[in-house]
Amino acid sequence: MSDVSQIDGYVVKRQIFGQPGVVDGSWNTIADITDPNQMSYTDTSTIYGAAQPAARAENYRIAAYKIVSGNIQYGNMSTGVSSVLLYPVSFDACFMTNTLSWSPYNGFSPAVSSYNIYYTGGTNTPAILLATITNGDTSLVHQSVLPDTTYYYIVEAFSDTSVDTAYSNIRSISIIIPGNPQTMNADYATIDNYNEISLSFTVDENATIDRYVLLKSDSLNGVYDTLASYPAGTAQIIYTDYARTAQEQFFYKVIAINNCNVTTAESNVASNILLEAQAANDGSKTNILDWTAYAEWLGGVYTYEIFRSIDGSAYQSIAQVSANTTTYTDDITNLIMPNYGGQPSQGHFCYYILATEDTGNPYGITGASKSNISCAHQEAVVWFPNAFNPKSPKQENRTFKPVASFVSDYTLIIYDRNGSIVFESDNPLEGWDGTTGNGSLLKQGTYVYMLKYRSKNNQIVEKSGQINLVY
């Protein structure tokens, strides 16, 4: 009735289900509205049980009535109006999707033309329009949902020819992937033997997954290829990769794959340290070291420690540098004339770098990584005195001994003026004392020396000259 003066009120009926003594699906009055000017109603009735819009789509009809001579006369019942029921959301762990479905809305004239679906990622975050459906469908798949996130959804029904809208109940779902690894740590990538990269990863042996997969790439953000797979229940992954450790740097990580063949977690990256050592070419007696930064401990790099070996001797620590330093200059000036185990230095210097993880690793693990060994060969240092005096009060002036460092295959021969050999030695630390070898001093005068040695580039070098023996 369009003229409210002609009526005395309305009755509101709800379709009833599951109530004793009531036929399921029957329409029963839940409210009597005695104000003919009232145009809305909120269903709080419990006459036939409370409405359950989160459990089913509730259907309503109304009828106007007029009281005539004490008798109620009802008008025709309206068409039905139903709420929108958003059904429980279904999560697919294999495809990381949420599937939504809802009951169609009935009540607009003309019929519903569209549905807007909104979601939020939390109770206090703004709603985001996920999709608008205009083809009458009452389902939707939300793609690429995130783990460890709770989603809240609501459906809005509306008609293009009306300002009226209707909202569904709110549904929430928490995306929890059971058994996801709680530990995924790249412990180290280190060089233990020539052309061998030793790898260690600590993973969660209690994770509910299908397998762990070890991956390798030649760049940090490049394409990773599979090296090996390990079954669920693995706690420690140990692997040796064979590579040209003095020429290449590689990057490794472990991923966890569930029973849907979907990657659910991955570790940090481990990489070998690539060291290059070379003798300075500017004439200074220094060796220049450059290395790649270690990537990527969860605790970061604490320090780089530099170790050096001279002519095959045991490695000794010579310096420590900070985490943001990847170069070092080793001044070996004071090593030009050393004596190592009775032998002179041949100028063969080898190095390696030891990186140590800083504190702050969330798993309490402290990693260490050793680089490849890289060697620098110093150019020979050779110079000659022009005279000596076996009877000098100074010890250093009593023998003729070339300063010859960083040489190998050394031979020194002294000749008298007749071409006879008066002294011969293959020890750079041994000098000629002016005798023939039996303790008798030779006559003062000019003698000829011939020196032969092998340089760092493996070339035989010969030098000759004169030396004056004086008293």
C-alpha positions as CSV (number, residue, x, y, z in Angstrom):
1,M,0.0,0.0,0.0
2,S,1.4,3.4,-1.0
3,D,-0.9,5.4,1.2
4,V,0.2,4.7,4.8
5,S,-2.9,6.5,6.1
6,Q,-4.9,3.5,4.9
7,I,-3.1,1.0,7.0
8,D,-2.5,0.4,10.7
9,G,0.7,-1.6,10.6
10,Y,2.8,-4.5,9.2
11,V,3.6,-8.0,10.1
12,V,7.1,-9.4,9.4
13,K,7.5,-13.1,8.6
14,R,10.6,-15.2,8.6
15,Q,11.0,-18.6,7.0
16,I,11.5,-20.9,9.9
17,F,13.7,-24.0,10.1
18,G,14.6,-26.4,12.8
19,Q,12.1,-25.3,15.4
20,P,9.9,-27.8,17.3
21,G,6.3,-27.8,16.3
22,V,7.0,-25.8,13.2
23,V,7.0,-27.1,9.6
24,D,10.5,-26.5,8.1
25,G,10.2,-23.8,5.4
26,S,7.0,-22.3,6.7
27,W,6.5,-18.5,7.0
28,N,5.8,-17.4,10.5
29,T,5.3,-14.0,12.0
30,I,8.2,-12.7,14.1
31,A,7.2,-9.1,14.6
32,D,4.1,-6.9,14.6
33,I,4.9,-3.3,13.6
34,T,2.1,-1.0,14.7
35,D,3.6,2.2,13.3
36,P,2.6,2.5,9.6
37,N,5.4,5.0,9.0
38,Q,8.1,2.6,10.1
39,M,10.0,1.4,7.0
40,S,12.8,-0.8,8.4
41,Y,13.2,-3.6,10.9
42,T,16.1,-5.2,12.7
43,D,15.5,-8.9,13.4
44,T,16.1,-9.5,17.1
45,S,13.1,-11.8,17.5
46,T,13.5,-15.1,19.4
47,I,9.9,-16.2,19.0
48,Y,11.0,-19.0,16.7
49,G,14.7,-18.9,17.6
50,A,17.1,-16.1,16.9
51,A,18.1,-15.4,13.3
52,Q,21.3,-17.1,12.2
53,P,22.6,-15.1,9.2
54,A,26.1,-16.6,9.6
55,A,24.7,-20.1,9.4
56,R,22.1,-19.8,6.7
57,A,20.5,-17.3,4.3
58,E,17.5,-15.9,6.2
59,N,14.3,-15.2,4.1
60,Y,11.7,-12.5,5.0
61,R,8.3,-11.3,3.8
62,I,6.0,-8.5,5.0
63,A,2.3,-7.8,4.8
64,A,0.4,-4.6,5.6
65,Y,-2.8,-4.8,7.6
66,K,-5.8,-2.7,8.6
67,I,-8.1,-3.1,11.6
68,V,-11.8,-2.9,10.5
69,S,-14.5,-3.2,13.2
70,G,-12.1,-5.0,15.4
71,N,-11.0,-7.4,12.7
72,I,-7.6,-7.5,11.1
73,Q,-7.5,-7.4,7.3
74,Y,-4.2,-8.3,5.7
75,G,-2.9,-7.1,2.4
76,N,-1.0,-9.3,0.0
77,M,2.4,-10.7,1.1
78,S,5.5,-9.1,-0.4
79,T,7.9,-11.0,-2.4
80,G,10.7,-12.7,-0.4
81,V,13.9,-10.9,0.6
82,S,16.9,-13.0,1.6
83,S,20.2,-12.2,3.3
84,V,23.5,-13.2,1.6
85,L,25.2,-16.1,3.3
86,L,29.0,-16.2,2.8
87,Y,29.9,-19.9,3.3
88,P,33.1,-21.0,5.1
89,V,36.2,-20.2,3.1
90,S,38.2,-23.1,1.7
91,F,42.1,-22.9,1.6
92,D,44.1,-24.9,-0.9
93,A,47.7,-25.3,0.5
94,C,49.0,-26.6,-2.8
95,F,48.0,-23.6,-4.8
96,M,47.9,-21.0,-2.0
97,T,44.3,-20.0,-2.8
98,N,41.1,-19.2,-0.8
99,T,37.8,-20.2,-2.4
100,L,34.7,-18.2,-1.5
101,S,31.1,-19.0,-2.3
102,W,27.9,-17.3,-1.2
103,S,24.1,-17.6,-1.6
104,P,22.5,-15.3,-4.1
105,Y,20.7,-12.2,-2.9
106,N,17.0,-11.9,-3.5
107,G,15.0,-8.7,-3.0
108,F,16.2,-6.1,-5.4
109,S,13.9,-5.0,-8.3
110,P,15.3,-5.5,-10.8
111,A,17.4,-8.4,-9.7
112,V,21.0,-8.1,-8.4
113,S,23.4,-7.0,-11.1
114,S,26.7,-7.2,-9.3
115,Y,28.6,-8.4,-6.2
116,N,31.6,-6.7,-4.7
117,I,33.9,-8.9,-2.6
118,Y,36.1,-7.2,0.0
119,Y,38.8,-8.4,2.2
120,T,41.2,-7.2,4.9
121,G,44.4,-8.8,6.3
122,G,43.5,-7.8,9.9
123,T,40.7,-6.4,12.0
124,N,41.9,-2.8,12.0
125,T,43.0,-2.6,8.4
126,P,41.0,-0.9,5.6
127,A,38.9,-3.1,3.3
128,I,40.3,-3.9,-0.1
129,L,38.1,-4.6,-3.1
130,L,39.1,-8.0,-4.3
131,A,36.8,-8.3,-7.3
132,T,33.5,-7.2,-8.8
133,I,31.3,-10.0,-10.3
134,T,28.7,-9.0,-12.9
135,N,27.9,-12.3,-14.5
136,G,25.8,-13.7,-11.7
137,D,28.4,-16.0,-10.4
138,T,28.4,-16.6,-6.6
139,S,31.9,-17.9,-6.1
140,L,35.5,-16.5,-6.4
141,V,39.0,-17.8,-6.0
142,H,41.5,-15.5,-4.2
143,Q,44.9,-16.2,-5.6
144,S,48.3,-16.1,-4.0
145,V,47.3,-15.7,-0.4
146,L,50.1,-15.4,2.2
147,P,50.9,-17.8,4.9
148,D,50.7,-16.8,8.5
149,T,47.9,-14.3,7.6
150,T,44.3,-14.1,8.7
151,Y,41.9,-12.9,6.0
152,Y,38.4,-11.4,6.6
153,Y,35.9,-11.4,3.7
154,I,32.5,-9.8,3.1
155,V,30.2,-9.8,0.0
156,E,28.2,-6.7,-1.0
157,A,25.2,-7.2,-3.3
158,F,23.9,-4.2,-5.3
159,S,21.8,-3.2,-8.3
160,D,22.8,-0.6,-10.9
161,T,19.3,0.9,-10.9
162,S,19.1,1.2,-7.1
163,V,21.1,2.8,-4.3
164,D,20.2,-0.2,-2.1
165,T,23.0,-2.6,-1.0
166,A,23.0,-5.8,1.0
167,Y,26.0,-7.2,2.9
168,S,26.7,-10.8,3.8
169,N,28.1,-12.1,7.1
170,I,31.9,-11.8,7.6
171,R,34.0,-14.9,7.2
172,S,37.6,-15.2,8.4
173,I,40.3,-17.8,7.7
174,S,43.8,-18.1,9.0
175,I,46.4,-19.3,6.5
176,I,48.6,-21.7,8.5
177,I,50.8,-24.2,6.8
178,P,51.3,-27.0,9.4
179,G,54.8,-28.3,9.8
180,N,56.6,-25.4,7.9
181,P,60.4,-25.6,8.7
182,Q,61.3,-23.5,11.8
183,T,65.0,-23.7,11.1
184,M,66.6,-22.9,7.7
185,N,70.2,-21.7,8.0
186,A,73.1,-21.7,5.6
187,D,76.0,-22.4,8.0
188,Y,78.9,-22.0,5.7
189,A,80.5,-22.5,2.3
190,T,84.2,-23.0,2.8
191,I,87.3,-24.3,0.9
192,D,88.8,-27.3,2.8
193,N,90.6,-28.9,-0.1
194,Y,91.8,-27.9,-3.6
195,N,88.8,-27.2,-5.8
196,E,86.3,-28.5,-3.2
197,I,83.6,-26.3,-1.7
198,S,82.3,-27.8,1.6
199,L,78.7,-26.8,2.4
200,S,76.7,-27.0,5.6
201,F,73.0,-26.2,6.2
202,T,71.0,-26.7,9.4
203,V,67.3,-27.5,8.7
204,D,64.3,-28.6,10.7
205,E,64.1,-32.3,11.0
206,N,60.5,-32.1,12.4
207,A,59.1,-30.1,9.5
208,T,56.1,-31.7,7.7
209,I,57.4,-31.5,4.2
210,D,58.2,-33.7,1.3
211,R,61.9,-32.9,0.8
212,Y,64.7,-30.3,1.1
213,V,66.5,-29.4,-2.2
214,L,70.0,-27.9,-2.4
215,L,70.4,-25.3,-5.1
216,K,73.4,-23.6,-6.8
217,S,73.8,-20.5,-8.9
218,D,76.8,-18.5,-10.4
219,S,75.2,-15.2,-9.2
220,L,73.4,-14.1,-6.0
221,N,70.1,-13.3,-7.8
222,G,70.6,-15.6,-10.8
223,V,68.9,-18.9,-11.8
224,Y,69.5,-21.7,-9.3
225,D,69.9,-25.3,-10.4
226,T,69.4,-28.4,-8.3
227,L,72.4,-30.1,-6.8
228,A,70.8,-32.7,-4.5
229,S,67.6,-33.6,-2.6
230,Y,67.2,-34.7,1.0
231,P,64.1,-36.4,2.6
232,A,62.0,-35.0,5.3
233,G,63.6,-35.7,8.7
234,T,66.9,-34.3,7.7
235,A,68.6,-32.1,10.3
236,Q,71.9,-31.3,8.7
237,I,72.9,-31.1,5.1
238,I,76.5,-31.6,4.3
239,Y,77.7,-31.5,0.7
240,T,80.9,-31.1,-1.2
241,D,80.8,-29.3,-4.6
242,Y,83.7,-29.6,-7.0
243,A,84.6,-26.3,-8.7
244,R,87.5,-24.1,-9.8
245,T,87.7,-22.4,-6.4
246,A,90.5,-20.1,-7.5
247,Q,88.5,-18.7,-10.4
248,E,84.8,-18.9,-9.6
249,Q,82.4,-17.9,-6.9
250,F,79.2,-19.8,-6.5
251,F,76.0,-19.3,-4.4
252,Y,74.0,-22.0,-2.6
253,K,70.7,-22.2,-0.7
254,V,68.2,-24.8,0.5
255,I,64.5,-24.8,-0.1
256,A,61.7,-26.8,1.5
257,I,59.1,-28.4,-0.7
258,N,55.8,-29.6,0.6
259,N,53.6,-32.5,-0.6
260,C,52.0,-30.2,-3.1
261,N,55.4,-29.7,-4.8
262,V,55.3,-26.1,-3.6
263,T,58.3,-24.3,-2.1
264,T,57.3,-23.2,1.5
265,A,60.6,-21.9,2.9
266,E,64.2,-21.2,1.9
267,S,67.4,-20.6,3.7
268,N,69.8,-17.7,3.4
269,V,72.6,-18.0,0.8
270,A,76.1,-19.3,1.3
271,S,78.9,-18.5,-1.0
272,N,82.6,-19.3,-1.3
273,I,85.2,-16.5,-0.9
274,L,87.3,-15.9,-4.0
275,L,90.8,-14.6,-3.2
276,E,93.3,-13.3,-5.7
277,A,96.9,-12.4,-4.5
278,Q,99.5,-10.8,-6.7
279,A,102.8,-9.0,-6.3
280,A,102.6,-5.3,-6.8
281,N,104.0,-4.2,-10.2
282,D,105.0,-0.7,-9.0
283,G,108.4,-1.8,-7.7
284,S,107.3,-1.9,-4.1
285,K,107.9,-5.1,-2.2
286,T,104.2,-5.7,-1.4
287,N,101.6,-8.3,-2.2
288,I,98.1,-7.1,-3.0
289,L,95.2,-9.2,-1.8
290,D,91.6,-8.8,-3.1
291,W,88.7,-11.1,-2.2
292,T,84.9,-11.3,-2.7
293,A,82.7,-10.6,0.3
294,Y,81.0,-13.6,1.9
295,A,77.3,-13.9,1.3
296,E,75.0,-14.0,3.3
297,W,75.2,-15.1,6.9
298,L,72.1,-14.2,9.0
299,G,74.4,-12.7,11.6
300,G,76.5,-10.9,9.0
301,V,80.3,-11.0,8.8
302,Y,82.2,-10.2,11.9
303,T,85.8,-10.1,10.6
304,Y,88.1,-11.3,7.8
305,E,91.4,-12.8,9.1
306,I,94.4,-13.1,6.7
307,F,96.8,-16.1,6.8
308,R,100.2,-16.3,5.1
309,S,102.6,-19.0,4.2
310,I,106.2,-18.3,3.0
311,D,107.8,-20.9,0.7
312,G,105.6,-23.7,1.9
313,S,105.9,-23.0,5.6
314,A,102.9,-23.3,8.0
315,Y,100.3,-20.7,7.6
316,Q,100.3,-17.9,10.2
317,S,97.7,-15.2,10.9
318,I,99.1,-11.8,9.9
319,A,96.1,-9.4,10.2
320,Q,92.4,-9.0,10.8
321,V,90.2,-6.5,8.9
322,S,86.6,-5.4,9.3
323,A,83.6,-6.9,7.6
324,N,83.4,-4.1,5.0
325,T,87.0,-4.5,3.9
326,T,87.9,-6.9,1.0
327,T,91.4,-5.9,0.2
328,Y,94.8,-5.9,2.0
329,T,98.3,-4.9,1.2
330,D,101.1,-7.1,2.7
331,D,104.4,-5.3,3.0
332,I,107.1,-7.9,2.8
333,T,110.1,-5.5,2.7
334,N,111.4,-6.9,6.0
335,L,111.3,-10.4,4.5
336,I,113.8,-9.8,1.8
337,M,116.6,-11.6,3.6
338,P,115.0,-14.0,6.1
339,N,116.2,-17.4,6.9
340,Y,113.4,-20.0,7.0
341,G,114.7,-23.3,8.5
342,G,118.1,-22.7,7.1
343,Q,116.9,-21.8,3.7
344,P,116.5,-18.3,2.1
345,S,113.1,-17.1,0.9
346,Q,112.3,-18.0,-2.7
347,G,109.6,-15.2,-2.8
348,H,106.7,-17.6,-2.8
349,F,103.9,-16.1,-0.7
350,C,100.6,-17.9,-0.3
351,Y,97.4,-16.6,1.4
352,Y,93.9,-17.5,2.5
353,I,91.1,-15.6,4.1
354,L,89.0,-16.8,7.0
355,A,85.6,-15.1,7.5
356,T,83.8,-15.4,10.8
357,E,80.0,-14.8,11.3
358,D,79.0,-12.1,13.7
359,T,76.6,-12.6,16.6
360,G,72.9,-12.2,16.0
361,N,72.2,-15.4,14.1
362,P,68.6,-16.2,15.1
363,Y,69.5,-19.9,15.5
364,G,72.6,-19.3,17.6
365,I,74.9,-20.6,14.9
366,T,78.3,-19.0,14.2
367,G,79.7,-19.9,10.8
368,A,83.2,-19.7,9.4
369,S,84.4,-19.8,5.8
370,K,87.8,-20.2,4.4
371,S,88.7,-18.9,0.9
372,N,90.8,-20.6,-1.7
373,I,94.6,-20.3,-1.5
374,S,96.1,-17.8,-3.8
375,C,99.9,-17.2,-4.2
376,A,102.0,-14.2,-5.2
377,H,105.6,-14.6,-6.5
378,Q,107.9,-11.7,-5.9
379,E,110.6,-10.8,-8.4
380,A,114.1,-11.7,-7.4
381,V,116.2,-9.2,-5.4
382,V,119.9,-9.4,-6.4
383,W,122.7,-7.0,-5.8
384,F,126.5,-7.4,-5.4
385,P,129.2,-5.8,-3.2
386,N,132.3,-4.8,-5.2
387,A,134.9,-5.6,-2.5
388,F,135.4,-7.4,0.7
389,N,138.1,-7.9,3.4
390,P,138.4,-11.2,5.2
391,K,140.4,-9.5,7.9
392,S,137.8,-6.6,8.4
393,P,136.8,-5.9,12.0
394,K,133.2,-5.9,10.8
395,Q,131.7,-9.4,10.4
396,E,129.5,-8.4,7.5
397,N,132.6,-7.2,5.5
398,R,134.5,-10.5,5.8
399,T,132.8,-12.4,3.1
400,F,131.6,-11.9,-0.4
401,K,127.9,-12.8,-0.5
402,P,125.4,-11.4,-3.1
403,V,122.1,-10.2,-1.7
404,A,119.9,-12.7,-3.4
405,S,116.3,-13.1,-2.2
406,F,113.3,-14.7,-3.8
407,V,115.4,-16.9,-6.1
408,S,115.6,-20.6,-6.7
409,D,118.1,-23.0,-8.3
410,Y,120.8,-20.7,-7.1
411,T,124.5,-21.2,-8.1
412,L,127.4,-18.9,-7.3
413,I,130.9,-19.6,-8.7
414,I,134.1,-17.5,-8.1
415,Y,137.0,-17.7,-10.5
416,D,140.6,-16.5,-10.2
417,R,142.4,-14.6,-13.0
418,N,143.5,-18.0,-14.4
419,G,139.9,-19.2,-14.7
420,S,140.2,-21.7,-11.9
421,I,137.2,-22.2,-9.6
422,V,138.1,-21.0,-6.1
423,F,134.5,-21.1,-4.6
424,E,131.2,-22.6,-5.5
425,S,127.9,-22.8,-3.6
426,D,124.2,-23.3,-4.2
427,N,123.2,-21.7,-0.9
428,P,122.3,-18.0,-1.1
429,L,123.0,-17.7,2.6
430,E,126.6,-18.9,2.2
431,G,129.4,-16.4,1.2
432,W,133.1,-16.7,0.1
433,D,135.6,-15.9,2.8
434,G,138.5,-15.4,0.5
435,T,140.0,-18.9,0.9
436,T,140.3,-21.9,-1.3
437,G,138.3,-23.9,1.1
438,N,141.1,-25.2,3.2
439,G,141.5,-22.1,5.3
440,S,144.3,-20.5,3.3
441,L,143.7,-17.0,2.2
442,L,144.2,-16.2,-1.5
443,K,146.1,-13.3,-2.7
444,Q,144.3,-9.9,-2.9
445,G,143.3,-8.9,-6.3
446,T,140.4,-9.0,-8.7
447,Y,138.3,-12.2,-9.1
448,V,135.3,-13.0,-11.3
449,Y,131.9,-14.2,-10.1
450,M,129.2,-16.0,-12.1
451,L,125.7,-16.2,-10.6
452,K,122.9,-18.2,-12.0
453,Y,119.3,-18.5,-10.6
454,R,115.7,-19.0,-11.6
455,S,113.3,-16.0,-11.5
456,K,109.6,-16.0,-10.6
457,N,108.6,-16.4,-14.2
458,N,110.7,-19.6,-14.3
459,Q,113.4,-18.1,-16.5
460,I,117.1,-18.9,-15.9
461,V,119.0,-15.6,-15.2
462,E,122.8,-15.4,-15.4
463,K,124.9,-12.5,-14.0
464,S,128.6,-12.0,-13.9
465,G,131.1,-9.4,-12.7
466,Q,134.3,-8.7,-10.7
467,I,134.9,-8.6,-7.0
468,N,138.0,-7.2,-5.3
469,L,139.6,-9.1,-2.5
470,V,141.5,-6.7,-0.3
471,Y,143.4,-6.8,3.1
